[in-house]
Amino acid sequence: MAAYSAIGAPFSAIPALSAESHFQKPLRTAVFRGRIVQVPSSEVSRRQIPKNFNGLRGGFGVSEDLQSVFSSGFCRGTNLKAKRGATIVVYAGINNRKLEGRKLRVAVIGGGPAGGCTAETLAKGGIETFLIERKLDNAKPCGGAIPLCMVGEFELPLDIIDRKVTKMKMISPSNVAVDVGRTLKENEYIGMVRREVLDSYLRERAAKFGANVINGLFMKMDLPKDSDSPYVLHYNLYDGASSQGTRCTLEVDAVVGADGANSRVAKGIDAGDYDYAIAFQERIMLPVEKMGYYENLAEMYVGDDVSPDFYGWVFPKCDHVAVGTGTVINKPGIKQYQLATRNRAKEKIEGGKIIRVEAHPIPEHPRPRRVKDRVALVGDAAGYVTKCSGEGIYFAAKSGRMCAEAIVEGSANGTRMINEADLRRYLEKWDKQYWPTYKVLDILQKVFYRSNPAREAFVEMCADDYVQKMTFDSYLYKTVVPGNPLDDLKLAIKTIGSLVRASALRKEMKKLSV
């Protein structure tokens, strides 16, 4: 986390002072310790707080220019050079060029949860917003699970939620089934949505707030020659005039790439490659009596037959189930794993009719670069899908909103130009809040998805009520839930025991295979 220091990181040398009691006008505005503060113009010139200054990391000395800011009385003469390991983040968006006669123009490429939430927040914040999406009826292959907190946080209407899952079955390689969900409270559930319904709702809501939704295919963008020049976007407009689309261009001040794992925006800023999984899913219409079994139940299958590094799923939708799986390390075998997933659930889905087949790449880790100049990546384009669980919808929507909030704040509600420092504020906030979640799930995947004996141990652990409570609380509310130390110790002992048994079983299986 040290590499991603953010506003408000400890800096004991600087007391929290009231700006009004220490300064005389004229003043300049900066963000300090998470708050907007005023700094005397006589003490700080434009040269002393550069436009693109985005923080000093621990271990580096503090410049003489910044020394003058804080020694002017703001920090009561403290010598900052002596305080190594401190973190200061200053944003000087107030010094960005003021836009005359117009608002900041931002294009959002991609109309999924990331794009829809980005566009909505931008439009509400006074930004002239353009959202470009080719498939307005797109149905991405996705389990469609959303945490309870997303319903309230993003004000989602209940009628777009197909099912409220309150029970889950974790099914081991040997078909041992563990019931999960005993610790859920009466009003707690996992929402199941269809992506075509959720995505459409979020785009339409963005349009109501003033975003311009364009049915078009983004092709490429011409980068600006300087900090004041626009990005020129090239796209094919599909307005019914031509089946091939009409070639169009659009000039904007900033671009947000929300265009998925194969992001063209990411390629345009040389954001770097990442490994990805292939997700394969079939929508299966079941007879009424069979569908009743999945009314509020979801199933997850683990085993090297359904995936060497992920899991298979059966998730209920409005009038059908979504059956799917995914893999990173053996993409050519995806259809074989899908067939195995269907076979594992055969008795429960027998008589069903496949009504749709879907496949899509899913990122496995964040891209090496997520911001460059006035371009930012969010959602799958940035690589925000968790390992182990494969969750991406909430993190897509959240990253889009956080990025848009940084743009709104940095541009003073669309009245000023933004720069890379403004966008990096979003990254710093994101990494501080969610890096631990991604790291823990990465470790869990490496530990428990490596072999069938390890998967047996994983399912065995899921039977523990404490494990279920901690897992669901963290998932449903997207917070790191503090545990009980004694229960944590008991869990650690159980985990070690499960892994030891898994290791012994793996050795015996190897002997049998010789």
Summary of the structure (lengths in Angstrom):
residues: 514
radius of gyration: 25.5
end to end distance: 45.2
largest distance: 82.7
contacts: 1731
relative contact order: 0.14
helix: 38%
strand: 23%
